[in-house]
Amino acid sequence: MKHFLGLRTAVYTTKHLAAAKAWYTEVLGFGPYFDEPYYVGFTVAGYELGLLPDESAEADRTPAGVAYWGVPDAEAAWKRLIELGAAPFEPLADHGVMIGAVRDPFGNIFGVIENPAFKAESD
């Protein structure tokens, strides 16, 4: 029996749910599938990016782990995130795969990874 099936959801907290929803809609190029005052969920290639309102979510906070989202071109994705208002957090670097991260305007760390060898397993 498998104990873990793989990543399903990355949740980011924000003091400003409406602004975060608008920003991630722009970043992703589509809107959420679930939109309530207590949670906003986006389906991203079979995974979920969730936004959770949290009054204690400061814009400059200690990272609590990083989810790296697969992209076809890490350099273009990283630059676009910066253009949309994110701040550099982890410079884009080649470690056999291209990887980097930004801090979104709400304080969350959002990673991107370009790894052509990665293939998601089905359940």
DRENPA-3360 file (N, C-alpha, C; in nm, 2 decimals, always signed):
BEGIN
1 = MKHFLGLR = +0.08/-0.12/+0.00/+0.00/+0.00/+0.00/+0.09/+0.12/+0.00 ~ +0.06/+0.22/-0.09/+0.13/+0.35/-0.09/+0.08/+0.43/+0.03 ~ +0.17/+0.49/+0.10/+0.14/+0.58/+0.21/+0.12/+0.72/+0.16 ~ +0.18/+0.76/+0.06/+0.17/+0.89/+0.00/+0.14/+0.88/-0.15 ~ +0.04/+0.95/-0.20/+0.01/+0.95/-0.34/+0.07/+1.06/-0.41 ~ +0.13/+1.16/-0.34/+0.19/+1.27/-0.41/+0.13/+1.40/-0.37 ~ +0.19/+1.51/-0.41/+0.14/+1.64/-0.38/+0.00/+1.66/-0.44 ~ -0.09/+1.72/-0.37/-0.22/+1.75/-0.42/-0.26/+1.90/-0.42;
9 = TAVYTTKH = -0.22/+1.96/-0.31/-0.26/+2.10/-0.29/-0.14/+2.18/-0.22 ~ -0.12/+2.30/-0.27/-0.03/+2.40/-0.21/-0.12/+2.51/-0.17 ~ -0.12/+2.55/-0.04/-0.21/+2.65/+0.01/-0.12/+2.77/+0.05 ~ -0.16/+2.89/+0.01/-0.10/+3.01/+0.04/-0.19/+3.10/+0.12 ~ -0.14/+3.16/+0.23/-0.23/+3.25/+0.31/-0.21/+3.39/+0.27 ~ -0.32/+3.47/+0.30/-0.32/+3.61/+0.26/-0.41/+3.69/+0.35 ~ -0.37/+3.82/+0.38/-0.46/+3.91/+0.45/-0.57/+3.96/+0.35 ~ -0.54/+3.96/+0.22/-0.62/+4.03/+0.12/-0.66/+3.92/+0.01;
17 = LAAAKAWY = -0.76/+3.85/+0.05/-0.81/+3.74/-0.04/-0.85/+3.78/-0.18 ~ -0.92/+3.89/-0.19/-0.97/+3.94/-0.32/-0.85/+3.98/-0.41 ~ -0.75/+4.05/-0.35/-0.63/+4.09/-0.42/-0.55/+3.97/-0.46 ~ -0.53/+3.87/-0.37/-0.46/+3.75/-0.41/-0.53/+3.67/-0.52 ~ -0.66/+3.66/-0.51/-0.73/+3.59/-0.61/-0.71/+3.66/-0.75 ~ -0.71/+3.79/-0.75/-0.69/+3.86/-0.88/-0.55/+3.84/-0.93 ~ -0.45/+3.85/-0.84/-0.31/+3.83/-0.88/-0.28/+3.69/-0.93 ~ -0.33/+3.59/-0.86/-0.31/+3.45/-0.91/-0.39/+3.42/-1.04;
25 = TEVLGFGP = -0.50/+3.49/-1.06/-0.58/+3.47/-1.18/-0.49/+3.53/-1.30 ~ -0.43/+3.64/-1.27/-0.34/+3.70/-1.37/-0.22/+3.61/-1.40 ~ -0.15/+3.56/-1.29/-0.04/+3.47/-1.30/-0.07/+3.35/-1.38 ~ -0.18/+3.28/-1.34/-0.21/+3.15/-1.40/-0.28/+3.17/-1.54 ~ -0.35/+3.28/-1.56/-0.42/+3.30/-1.69/-0.56/+3.24/-1.69 ~ -0.61/+3.21/-1.57/-0.75/+3.16/-1.56/-0.79/+3.18/-1.41 ~ -0.92/+3.18/-1.40/-0.98/+3.20/-1.26/-0.99/+3.07/-1.18 ~ -1.04/+3.09/-1.06/-1.05/+2.98/-0.97/-1.17/+2.89/-1.00;
33 = YFDEPYYV = -1.17/+2.77/-0.96/-1.28/+2.68/-0.98/-1.37/+2.68/-0.85 ~ -1.31/+2.73/-0.74/-1.39/+2.74/-0.62/-1.36/+2.87/-0.56 ~ -1.46/+2.95/-0.52/-1.44/+3.09/-0.48/-1.54/+3.12/-0.37 ~ -1.49/+3.11/-0.25/-1.57/+3.14/-0.13/-1.49/+3.23/-0.04 ~ -1.56/+3.31/+0.05/-1.48/+3.40/+0.14/-1.38/+3.33/+0.23 ~ -1.40/+3.20/+0.25/-1.31/+3.12/+0.34/-1.20/+3.04/+0.26 ~ -1.21/+3.04/+0.13/-1.11/+2.96/+0.05/-1.13/+2.99/-0.10 ~ -1.02/+3.00/-0.17/-1.02/+3.01/-0.32/-0.93/+2.91/-0.37;
41 = GFTVAGYE = -0.98/+2.82/-0.47/-0.90/+2.72/-0.52/-0.89/+2.72/-0.67 ~ -0.77/+2.70/-0.72/-0.74/+2.70/-0.86/-0.69/+2.55/-0.90 ~ -0.73/+2.50/-1.01/-0.68/+2.37/-1.05/-0.57/+2.40/-1.15 ~ -0.45/+2.35/-1.12/-0.33/+2.38/-1.21/-0.28/+2.24/-1.25 ~ -0.31/+2.20/-1.37/-0.26/+2.08/-1.43/-0.28/+1.96/-1.34 ~ -0.40/+1.95/-1.28/-0.43/+1.84/-1.19/-0.40/+1.86/-1.04 ~ -0.33/+1.97/-1.01/-0.30/+2.00/-0.87/-0.38/+2.12/-0.83 ~ -0.38/+2.15/-0.70/-0.46/+2.26/-0.65/-0.37/+2.37/-0.59;
49 = LGLLPDES = -0.39/+2.49/-0.62/-0.33/+2.60/-0.56/-0.45/+2.67/-0.48 ~ -0.43/+2.67/-0.35/-0.54/+2.73/-0.27/-0.50/+2.86/-0.20 ~ -0.59/+2.95/-0.18/-0.57/+3.07/-0.11/-0.66/+3.07/+0.01 ~ -0.60/+3.10/+0.12/-0.67/+3.09/+0.25/-0.65/+3.23/+0.32 ~ -0.77/+3.29/+0.36/-0.76/+3.42/+0.43/-0.70/+3.40/+0.57 ~ -0.61/+3.49/+0.61/-0.54/+3.48/+0.74/-0.50/+3.61/+0.78 ~ -0.56/+3.67/+0.88/-0.52/+3.81/+0.92/-0.38/+3.82/+0.97 ~ -0.32/+3.71/+1.01/-0.18/+3.72/+1.06/-0.08/+3.70/+0.95;
57 = AEADRTPA = -0.12/+3.68/+0.83/-0.03/+3.66/+0.72/+0.04/+3.79/+0.67 ~ +0.15/+3.82/+0.73/+0.23/+3.94/+0.70/+0.30/+3.92/+0.57 ~ +0.32/+4.03/+0.50/+0.39/+4.03/+0.37/+0.53/+3.99/+0.38 ~ +0.60/+4.02/+0.49/+0.74/+3.98/+0.51/+0.75/+3.89/+0.62 ~ +0.74/+3.76/+0.59/+0.74/+3.65/+0.70/+0.84/+3.54/+0.67 ~ +0.87/+3.46/+0.76/+0.96/+3.35/+0.75/+0.90/+3.25/+0.66 ~ +0.97/+3.20/+0.56/+0.92/+3.09/+0.47/+0.89/+2.97/+0.55 ~ +0.79/+2.90/+0.51/+0.75/+2.77/+0.58/+0.75/+2.65/+0.48;
65 = GVAYWGVP = +0.85/+2.66/+0.39/+0.86/+2.55/+0.29/+0.83/+2.62/+0.15 ~ +0.87/+2.55/+0.05/+0.85/+2.61/-0.09/+0.79/+2.50/-0.18 ~ +0.68/+2.53/-0.24/+0.62/+2.44/-0.34/+0.68/+2.50/-0.48 ~ +0.74/+2.41/-0.56/+0.79/+2.45/-0.69/+0.69/+2.40/-0.79 ~ +0.64/+2.49/-0.87/+0.54/+2.47/-0.98/+0.62/+2.45/-1.11 ~ +0.59/+2.33/-1.17/+0.65/+2.30/-1.30/+0.61/+2.40/-1.41 ~ +0.71/+2.45/-1.48/+0.69/+2.54/-1.60/+0.78/+2.49/-1.71 ~ +0.74/+2.53/-1.84/+0.82/+2.49/-1.95/+0.94/+2.57/-1.97;
73 = DAEAAWKR = +0.94/+2.70/-1.92/+1.05/+2.79/-1.93/+1.07/+2.87/-1.80 ~ +1.16/+2.82/-1.71/+1.17/+2.88/-1.58/+1.21/+3.03/-1.59 ~ +1.30/+3.06/-1.68/+1.35/+3.20/-1.69/+1.23/+3.29/-1.72 ~ +1.15/+3.25/-1.82/+1.04/+3.34/-1.86/+0.93/+3.35/-1.75 ~ +0.91/+3.24/-1.68/+0.81/+3.23/-1.57/+0.85/+3.32/-1.46 ~ +0.98/+3.31/-1.42/+1.04/+3.39/-1.31/+1.03/+3.53/-1.34 ~ +1.07/+3.57/-1.46/+1.07/+3.71/-1.50/+0.93/+3.77/-1.50 ~ +0.83/+3.69/-1.55/+0.69/+3.73/-1.55/+0.64/+3.75/-1.41;
81 = LIELGAAP = +0.67/+3.67/-1.32/+0.62/+3.68/-1.18/+0.68/+3.81/-1.12 ~ +0.80/+3.85/-1.15/+0.86/+3.97/-1.11/+0.79/+4.09/-1.17 ~ +0.76/+4.08/-1.30/+0.69/+4.19/-1.37/+0.55/+4.21/-1.31 ~ +0.49/+4.10/-1.26/+0.35/+4.11/-1.20/+0.35/+4.15/-1.06 ~ +0.47/+4.19/-1.00/+0.47/+4.24/-0.87/+0.53/+4.15/-0.76 ~ +0.58/+4.03/-0.80/+0.65/+3.95/-0.70/+0.79/+4.00/-0.68 ~ +0.85/+3.96/-0.57/+0.99/+4.01/-0.54/+1.08/+3.89/-0.54 ~ +1.20/+3.90/-0.59/+1.29/+3.79/-0.60/+1.32/+3.73/-0.46;
89 = FEPLADHG = +1.32/+3.60/-0.45/+1.35/+3.53/-0.32/+1.47/+3.44/-0.34 ~ +1.46/+3.35/-0.44/+1.57/+3.26/-0.46/+1.61/+3.28/-0.61 ~ +1.72/+3.33/-0.64/+1.76/+3.36/-0.78/+1.75/+3.23/-0.86 ~ +1.71/+3.25/-0.99/+1.70/+3.14/-1.08/+1.84/+3.08/-1.10 ~ +1.85/+2.95/-1.09/+1.98/+2.88/-1.10/+1.96/+2.75/-1.17 ~ +2.07/+2.71/-1.24/+2.07/+2.58/-1.30/+2.14/+2.48/-1.21 ~ +2.07/+2.38/-1.16/+2.12/+2.27/-1.08/+2.09/+2.14/-1.14 ~ +2.10/+2.13/-1.27/+2.06/+2.02/-1.35/+1.92/+2.03/-1.39;
97 = VMIGAVRD = +1.85/+2.12/-1.32/+1.71/+2.17/-1.36/+1.72/+2.32/-1.33 ~ +1.63/+2.39/-1.39/+1.63/+2.54/-1.36/+1.53/+2.56/-1.25 ~ +1.57/+2.63/-1.15/+1.48/+2.64/-1.03/+1.50/+2.78/-0.97 ~ +1.40/+2.84/-0.92/+1.40/+2.97/-0.85/+1.27/+2.99/-0.78 ~ +1.27/+3.10/-0.70/+1.14/+3.13/-0.63/+1.13/+3.28/-0.61 ~ +1.01/+3.32/-0.60/+0.98/+3.46/-0.57/+0.89/+3.47/-0.44 ~ +0.88/+3.59/-0.39/+0.78/+3.62/-0.28/+0.66/+3.69/-0.35 ~ +0.55/+3.63/-0.34/+0.43/+3.70/-0.40/+0.40/+3.82/-0.32;
105 = PFGNIFGV = +0.31/+3.91/-0.37/+0.28/+4.03/-0.31/+0.22/+4.02/-0.17 ~ +0.18/+3.89/-0.13/+0.11/+3.86/-0.01/+0.20/+3.79/+0.10 ~ +0.33/+3.77/+0.06/+0.43/+3.72/+0.15/+0.46/+3.57/+0.13 ~ +0.39/+3.50/+0.04/+0.41/+3.36/+0.02/+0.53/+3.34/-0.08 ~ +0.60/+3.23/-0.05/+0.71/+3.19/-0.15/+0.65/+3.10/-0.25 ~ +0.68/+3.14/-0.38/+0.62/+3.07/-0.50/+0.74/+3.03/-0.58 ~ +0.76/+2.90/-0.59/+0.88/+2.85/-0.67/+0.84/+2.80/-0.81 ~ +0.93/+2.81/-0.90/+0.92/+2.76/-1.03/+1.03/+2.66/-1.06;
113 = IENPAFKA = +1.00/+2.56/-1.14/+1.10/+2.46/-1.17/+1.08/+2.41/-1.31 ~ +1.19/+2.41/-1.39/+1.19/+2.36/-1.53/+1.26/+2.23/-1.52 ~ +1.19/+2.12/-1.53/+1.25/+1.98/-1.52/+1.19/+1.89/-1.63 ~ +1.25/+1.89/-1.75/+1.19/+1.81/-1.86/+1.19/+1.66/-1.83 ~ +1.27/+1.62/-1.73/+1.27/+1.47/-1.70/+1.16/+1.43/-1.61 ~ +1.09/+1.52/-1.54/+0.99/+1.49/-1.44/+0.86/+1.45/-1.52 ~ +0.81/+1.33/-1.48/+0.68/+1.29/-1.53/+0.59/+1.25/-1.40 ~ +0.48/+1.31/-1.39/+0.39/+1.28/-1.28/+0.33/+1.14/-1.29;
121 = ESD = +0.33/+1.07/-1.18/+0.27/+0.93/-1.18/+0.12/+0.95/-1.16 ~ +0.05/+0.86/-1.23/-0.09/+0.86/-1.20/-0.12/+0.77/-1.07 ~ -0.23/+0.79/-1.01/-0.27/+0.72/-0.89/-0.27/+0.57/-0.91;
% end
